[in-house]
Amino acid sequence: MLSFEQALEKLLAAARPVEEIRNVPLTAVAGRVLAVAQSSTVAVPPLDNSGMDGYAVRLADVPQAGVCLPVSQRIPAGTVGTTLQPGTAARIFTGAPTPAGADAVVMQERCEHGDGGVVINHVPRLGENIRRAGEDIAIGAEILKPGIKLRPQDIALAASAGLPELPVYRRVRVGVFFTGDELFQPGEPLPPGGIYNSNRYALRALLEGMGCEVRDLGTVPDNLESTREALRKAAADNDLIITSGGVSVGEEDHVKPAVEAEGQLDMWKIAIKPGKPLAFGEVRREGGKAWFIGLPGNPVSAIVTFLIMVRPFVLRLQGVTEVTPRGYTLRADFEWLRPDARAEFLRGRMNDQGGVDLYPNQGAGVVTSLCWGDGLVMNKPGLAINKGDSVRFVPYSELLS
């Protein structure tokens, strides 16, 4: 078996961003991955402007507090005033360009109306409350690097720089299907021996939450030919195929031989818990191939292996540069004295005392452990954990996007 680190390295080494790049309006780029670095077409702000509602003045005209200056002009945002005449003040509003000749803006709270003008009750310093042209972004400066998932703040930056659209990678297309004659859909009568297919809904939600275009082929019967047919269908127009179940070595586990018949399997068993039977390979199609990842059937195993293995692979297909989730070193408020020889991903939850608690039942089929927790404790192979030890905790917030 490959170690967790070896398996992840193998996955990421294989992944390449999809080739197609599309120019998409700013109104539709949230969550998409930027394909080309972007530079500003303008300086931001384009002109020196006022950071406050107040009065633009010359320093020479306000040698001490209490000076009364006539108001020579009024400059609202969106208009450009005339040169400030010596011995006068200009009424100015936040965002309005400061007039030529002005050295500072005195906020209105430090001014009051006087006979024939405005009384300045504050001696300003040079540049006070003036936002200089280009202090945020210089014209031509690189503002966005490729390989980032575009957040609202990134989109705001692009808009402020005058960019109406951005070049992004097209959405990754993922075909999914699920094997198992025991699987039924919620709402259907559940016969003896049947179970509801929770993985179908979890994996769709995970992939759609990442911005993928998901094609759901449903449940496939437990036989080799049906599995091969589903693989061929999924490979025809998808970048990646993800299955759940059928990747072990039982007589009814047909995914492994089906992939080997329709393509090749490069990786099968990984030294992780939960999720040892995780398969990786490719399925042939005319003129190319689709990547294949086979997840285990146990619900917790399927979700955890998706978060730690599939997520970074999909991010790389999307063109994302940094795929490693941030983790935090926290205090263990639990004991884990019988560690496995494999790397373990334990369902935990941060507590109000700054530590981490562990769900008592860490079984691979206990979906309640995922809902109870808010992240994973990543434990090295064979490492016992005592109360008070430091552990690496990765919150779901780092793994669900």
C-alpha positions as CSV (number, residue, x, y, z in Angstrom):
1,M,0.0,0.0,0.0
2,L,1.1,3.5,-0.7
3,S,1.3,6.0,2.2
4,F,-1.1,8.9,2.3
5,E,1.7,11.3,1.2
6,Q,2.8,9.0,-1.6
7,A,-0.7,8.6,-2.9
8,L,-1.5,12.3,-2.8
9,E,1.7,13.1,-4.6
10,K,0.9,10.6,-7.3
11,L,-2.6,12.0,-7.8
12,L,-1.4,15.6,-8.0
13,A,1.5,14.8,-10.3
14,A,-1.0,13.4,-12.8
15,A,-3.5,16.2,-12.7
16,R,-3.4,19.0,-15.3
17,P,-5.8,21.9,-15.7
18,V,-8.5,21.5,-18.3
19,E,-7.3,23.2,-21.5
20,E,-10.3,25.3,-22.4
21,I,-10.3,28.9,-21.2
22,R,-13.4,31.2,-21.4
23,N,-13.8,34.9,-21.0
24,V,-16.7,35.3,-18.5
25,P,-18.4,38.5,-17.3
26,L,-17.6,39.6,-13.7
27,T,-21.2,38.8,-12.8
28,A,-20.7,35.1,-13.4
29,V,-17.1,34.4,-12.3
30,A,-17.6,33.8,-8.6
31,G,-15.9,30.5,-7.6
32,R,-14.3,30.1,-11.0
33,V,-10.5,29.7,-11.4
34,L,-8.5,32.5,-13.0
35,A,-6.4,31.2,-15.9
36,V,-4.3,34.2,-16.8
37,A,-2.7,36.9,-14.6
38,Q,-4.6,40.2,-14.7
39,S,-3.2,43.8,-14.6
40,S,-5.0,47.0,-13.9
41,T,-6.1,49.2,-16.8
42,V,-6.3,52.3,-14.5
43,A,-4.8,53.8,-11.4
44,V,-6.9,53.3,-8.3
45,P,-7.9,55.8,-7.2
46,P,-7.5,57.6,-10.6
47,L,-7.1,61.1,-8.9
48,D,-6.1,62.4,-5.5
49,N,-9.4,62.4,-3.6
50,S,-10.9,63.2,-0.2
51,G,-11.2,60.5,2.4
52,M,-13.7,62.5,4.4
53,D,-16.6,64.9,4.2
54,G,-15.0,68.3,5.1
55,Y,-13.0,71.2,3.7
56,A,-10.0,71.2,1.4
57,V,-7.5,73.8,2.5
58,R,-3.9,75.1,1.9
59,L,-1.6,74.6,4.9
60,A,-0.4,78.1,4.6
61,D,-3.9,79.4,5.2
62,V,-4.3,77.5,8.5
63,P,-1.3,78.4,10.7
64,Q,-3.4,78.0,13.9
65,A,-6.8,76.7,14.9
66,G,-9.7,79.0,14.7
67,V,-9.0,80.5,11.3
68,C,-12.1,81.5,9.3
69,L,-11.9,81.0,5.5
70,P,-14.5,81.9,2.9
71,V,-15.8,78.8,1.0
72,S,-14.9,79.3,-2.7
73,Q,-16.4,76.2,-4.2
74,R,-18.4,73.0,-3.5
75,I,-17.1,69.7,-4.8
76,P,-19.4,66.6,-4.6
77,A,-18.2,63.2,-5.6
78,G,-18.1,62.7,-9.3
79,T,-17.1,66.3,-10.1
80,V,-13.8,68.0,-10.5
81,G,-13.3,71.4,-8.9
82,T,-11.2,74.3,-9.9
83,T,-7.8,75.3,-8.5
84,L,-8.2,76.3,-4.8
85,Q,-7.6,80.0,-4.5
86,P,-5.2,81.1,-1.7
87,G,-7.0,82.2,1.5
88,T,-10.2,80.1,0.7
89,A,-11.5,76.6,1.6
90,A,-13.5,74.2,-0.7
91,R,-16.4,72.3,0.7
92,I,-15.6,68.7,-0.4
93,F,-17.3,65.3,0.0
94,T,-15.9,61.8,0.4
95,G,-14.5,60.4,-2.8
96,A,-14.4,63.8,-4.6
97,P,-11.1,64.8,-6.3
98,T,-9.2,67.3,-4.3
99,P,-8.7,70.6,-6.1
100,A,-5.3,71.6,-7.3
101,G,-3.5,73.6,-4.7
102,A,-5.1,71.9,-1.7
103,D,-2.7,70.3,0.8
104,A,-5.1,68.7,3.2
105,V,-8.8,68.0,4.0
106,V,-10.1,68.9,7.4
107,M,-13.0,66.7,8.5
108,Q,-16.2,68.5,9.0
109,E,-16.4,67.6,12.6
110,R,-13.4,69.8,13.2
111,C,-15.0,72.8,11.4
112,E,-18.0,75.1,12.2
113,H,-19.8,77.8,10.4
114,G,-18.5,81.3,10.9
115,D,-19.3,84.8,9.7
116,G,-18.4,84.8,6.0
117,G,-17.0,81.3,5.9
118,V,-16.0,78.2,7.8
119,V,-14.0,78.1,11.0
120,I,-11.2,75.6,10.9
121,N,-10.7,74.3,14.5
122,H,-7.7,72.0,13.6
123,V,-4.3,72.6,12.2
124,P,-3.9,69.9,9.5
125,R,-0.8,68.1,8.5
126,L,0.4,67.7,4.9
127,G,-1.8,65.2,3.0
128,E,-4.3,64.7,5.9
129,N,-7.4,62.9,4.7
130,I,-6.2,62.9,1.1
131,R,-6.1,59.5,-0.7
132,R,-3.4,59.7,-3.4
133,A,-3.8,58.7,-7.0
134,G,-2.7,55.1,-7.4
135,E,-2.1,54.4,-3.7
136,D,-4.3,51.3,-4.0
137,I,-3.3,50.1,-7.5
138,A,-0.8,51.6,-9.9
139,I,-1.8,51.6,-13.5
140,G,-0.5,48.4,-15.2
141,A,0.2,46.6,-11.8
142,E,-0.6,42.9,-11.6
143,I,-3.7,42.6,-9.4
144,L,-4.7,38.9,-9.7
145,K,-2.5,35.9,-10.1
146,P,-3.6,32.8,-12.1
147,G,-4.7,29.7,-10.3
148,I,-6.9,31.3,-7.7
149,K,-10.6,30.6,-7.1
150,L,-12.2,34.0,-7.5
151,R,-13.7,35.3,-4.3
152,P,-16.0,38.3,-4.0
153,Q,-13.1,40.5,-3.0
154,D,-11.1,39.4,-6.0
155,I,-14.0,40.3,-8.3
156,A,-14.3,43.7,-6.6
157,L,-10.6,44.3,-7.2
158,A,-11.1,43.4,-10.9
159,A,-14.0,45.7,-11.2
160,S,-12.2,48.6,-9.5
161,A,-9.4,48.1,-12.1
162,G,-11.8,48.4,-15.0
163,L,-11.9,44.8,-16.1
164,P,-15.4,43.8,-17.3
165,E,-14.6,40.1,-17.7
166,L,-12.0,37.5,-16.7
167,P,-10.4,34.5,-18.4
168,V,-11.3,31.4,-16.4
169,Y,-11.0,27.7,-16.9
170,R,-14.1,26.0,-18.0
171,R,-15.9,23.9,-15.4
172,V,-14.5,20.4,-14.7
173,R,-17.0,17.8,-15.9
174,V,-17.4,14.8,-13.6
175,G,-19.4,11.7,-14.3
176,V,-20.5,9.8,-11.2
177,F,-22.2,6.4,-10.7
178,F,-22.7,4.1,-7.8
179,T,-22.5,0.3,-7.6
180,G,-24.4,-2.0,-5.4
181,D,-27.6,-4.1,-5.8
182,E,-28.4,-3.2,-2.2
183,L,-28.7,0.5,-3.0
184,F,-32.1,2.3,-3.0
185,Q,-33.0,6.0,-3.3
186,P,-34.6,7.9,-0.4
187,G,-38.4,7.8,-0.8
188,E,-38.4,4.2,-2.2
189,P,-39.6,1.3,-0.1
190,L,-36.6,-0.3,1.6
191,P,-36.6,-4.1,1.3
192,P,-34.8,-6.5,3.6
193,G,-31.0,-6.1,3.0
194,G,-31.4,-2.8,1.3
195,I,-29.8,0.5,2.3
196,Y,-30.4,4.1,1.1
197,N,-27.7,5.5,-1.1
198,S,-26.4,8.4,0.9
199,N,-23.1,8.6,-1.1
200,R,-24.9,9.7,-4.3
201,Y,-26.2,12.9,-2.6
202,A,-23.0,13.6,-0.6
203,L,-20.7,13.3,-3.6
204,R,-23.0,15.4,-5.8
205,A,-23.1,18.1,-3.2
206,L,-19.4,18.0,-2.7
207,L,-18.6,18.3,-6.4
208,E,-21.3,20.9,-7.1
209,G,-20.0,22.9,-4.1
210,M,-16.6,22.9,-5.8
211,G,-18.1,24.3,-9.0
212,C,-18.0,21.1,-11.1
213,E,-20.4,20.2,-13.8
214,V,-21.8,16.9,-12.5
215,R,-23.3,14.2,-14.7
216,D,-25.1,11.6,-12.6
217,L,-25.4,8.1,-14.1
218,G,-27.2,6.7,-11.1
219,T,-26.8,3.2,-9.7
220,V,-25.2,0.5,-11.7
221,P,-26.0,-3.2,-11.2
222,D,-23.3,-5.4,-9.6
223,N,-21.9,-7.1,-12.7
224,L,-18.9,-6.6,-14.8
225,E,-20.5,-5.8,-18.1
226,S,-22.8,-3.2,-16.6
227,T,-19.9,-1.6,-14.9
228,R,-17.8,-1.5,-18.1
229,E,-20.7,0.0,-20.0
230,A,-21.1,2.7,-17.3
231,L,-17.4,3.5,-17.5
232,R,-17.6,3.9,-21.3
233,K,-20.6,6.1,-21.1
234,A,-19.0,8.3,-18.4
235,A,-15.7,8.6,-20.2
236,A,-17.3,9.9,-23.4
237,D,-17.8,13.5,-22.3
238,N,-16.3,13.9,-18.8
239,D,-12.8,14.9,-17.5
240,L,-13.1,12.6,-14.4
241,I,-15.2,9.6,-13.4
242,I,-15.9,9.0,-9.7
243,T,-17.6,5.9,-8.5
244,S,-18.6,4.7,-5.0
245,G,-18.4,1.1,-4.0
246,G,-17.1,-2.0,-5.7
247,V,-13.4,-1.3,-5.3
248,S,-12.6,-4.0,-2.8
249,V,-11.7,-7.6,-3.6
250,G,-15.0,-9.4,-3.1
251,E,-16.8,-11.5,-5.8
252,E,-19.3,-8.7,-6.3
253,D,-16.7,-5.9,-6.5
254,H,-16.5,-5.3,-10.3
255,V,-15.1,-1.8,-10.5
256,K,-11.4,-2.8,-10.4
257,P,-11.5,-5.4,-13.2
258,A,-13.9,-3.1,-15.2
259,V,-11.4,-0.2,-15.1
260,E,-8.5,-2.5,-16.1
261,A,-10.6,-3.7,-19.1
262,E,-11.5,-0.2,-20.2
263,G,-8.3,1.5,-19.3
264,Q,-5.7,1.1,-16.6
265,L,-5.5,1.3,-12.9
266,D,-2.4,3.1,-11.5
267,M,-3.2,2.9,-7.8
268,W,-5.5,0.8,-5.6
269,K,-4.8,0.5,-1.9
270,I,-3.7,3.4,0.3
271,A,-2.6,3.2,3.9
272,I,-5.3,5.5,5.3
273,K,-8.2,5.0,7.7
274,P,-11.0,5.3,6.7
275,G,-10.7,4.7,3.0
276,K,-8.1,2.0,2.2
277,P,-9.7,0.8,-1.0
278,L,-9.3,3.9,-3.1
279,A,-8.6,3.4,-6.8
280,F,-7.0,5.7,-9.3
281,G,-6.5,5.3,-13.0
282,E,-7.9,6.2,-16.4
283,V,-10.6,5.1,-18.8
284,R,-10.0,5.2,-22.5
285,R,-12.2,7.0,-25.0
286,E,-11.9,7.9,-28.6
287,G,-9.1,10.5,-28.9
288,G,-8.3,10.6,-25.2
289,K,-9.1,9.5,-21.7
290,A,-11.0,10.3,-18.6
291,W,-9.4,10.1,-15.2
292,F,-11.0,7.6,-12.8
293,I,-11.2,7.6,-9.0
294,G,-13.1,4.8,-7.2
295,L,-14.1,5.6,-3.7
296,P,-15.1,3.1,-1.0
297,G,-18.7,2.4,-0.4
298,N,-18.9,3.1,3.4
299,P,-20.3,6.6,3.7
300,V,-17.7,8.0,6.1
301,S,-14.9,6.4,4.0
302,A,-16.3,7.9,0.8
303,I,-16.7,11.4,2.2
304,V,-13.3,11.5,4.1
305,T,-11.4,10.1,1.1
306,F,-13.1,12.7,-1.1
307,L,-12.0,15.5,1.2
308,I,-8.4,14.5,1.6
309,M,-7.7,12.9,-1.8
310,V,-10.3,13.8,-4.5
311,R,-10.7,17.4,-3.5
312,P,-7.0,18.4,-4.2
313,F,-7.1,16.4,-7.5
314,V,-10.2,18.2,-8.7
315,L,-8.8,21.6,-7.7
316,R,-5.7,20.9,-9.9
317,L,-8.0,19.9,-12.8
318,Q,-9.7,23.2,-12.2
319,G,-6.4,25.0,-12.4
320,V,-6.0,25.9,-8.7
321,T,-2.4,26.3,-7.8
322,E,-2.5,26.0,-4.0
323,V,-4.5,22.9,-3.0
324,T,-3.2,22.1,0.5
325,P,-5.8,22.9,3.2
326,R,-4.7,24.9,6.2
327,G,-4.5,23.0,9.4
328,Y,-4.1,24.2,13.0
329,T,-2.2,22.8,16.0
330,L,-4.6,22.3,18.8
331,R,-4.7,20.6,22.2
332,A,-6.2,17.1,22.3
333,D,-9.0,16.9,24.9
334,F,-9.3,13.1,24.3
335,E,-7.3,9.9,24.3
336,W,-6.5,7.7,21.3
337,L,-4.4,5.0,22.7
338,R,-4.9,2.3,20.1
339,P,-3.8,3.9,16.8
340,D,-3.8,2.1,13.5
341,A,-0.8,1.4,11.4
342,R,-2.3,3.6,8.7
343,A,-2.7,7.4,8.7
344,E,-6.0,8.2,10.5
345,F,-8.5,10.9,9.9
346,L,-10.6,11.2,13.0
347,R,-13.8,13.2,13.2
348,G,-13.4,15.9,15.8
349,R,-14.8,19.1,17.0
350,M,-13.2,22.3,18.5
351,N,-14.5,23.2,21.9
352,D,-14.8,26.5,23.7
353,Q,-11.6,25.8,25.7
354,G,-9.4,25.8,22.6
355,G,-9.0,22.1,22.4
356,V,-10.5,19.3,20.2
357,D,-13.0,16.6,21.3
358,L,-13.4,13.3,19.4
359,Y,-16.6,11.6,18.4
360,P,-16.8,8.4,20.5
361,N,-17.7,6.1,17.5
362,Q,-15.2,6.5,14.7
363,G,-16.7,3.7,12.6
364,A,-16.6,4.0,8.8
365,G,-20.4,3.8,8.5
366,V,-21.2,6.3,11.3
367,V,-22.3,9.4,9.3
368,T,-23.4,11.1,12.5
369,S,-19.7,11.5,13.3
370,L,-19.3,13.8,10.3
371,C,-22.3,15.9,11.2
372,W,-21.3,16.1,14.9
373,G,-17.8,17.2,14.0
374,D,-16.4,20.4,12.4
375,G,-13.2,19.0,11.1
376,L,-10.6,16.1,10.9
377,V,-7.8,15.3,13.3
378,M,-5.0,14.0,11.1
379,N,-3.0,11.4,13.0
380,K,0.2,9.8,11.8
381,P,0.5,6.0,11.5
382,G,0.9,4.3,14.8
383,L,0.8,7.5,16.9
384,A,-1.0,7.3,20.2
385,I,-2.6,10.5,21.4
386,N,-2.9,11.4,25.1
387,K,-4.9,14.2,26.6
388,G,-2.9,17.4,26.3
389,D,-1.0,16.4,23.3
390,S,-0.8,18.7,20.3
391,V,-2.7,17.4,17.2
392,R,-3.2,18.7,13.7
393,F,-6.8,19.7,13.1
394,V,-8.2,20.7,9.6
395,P,-11.6,22.3,9.8
396,Y,-14.3,21.4,7.3
397,S,-14.3,25.1,6.2
398,E,-10.9,24.3,4.6
399,L,-12.1,21.1,2.9
400,L,-15.5,22.0,1.6
401,S,-14.6,24.4,-1.3
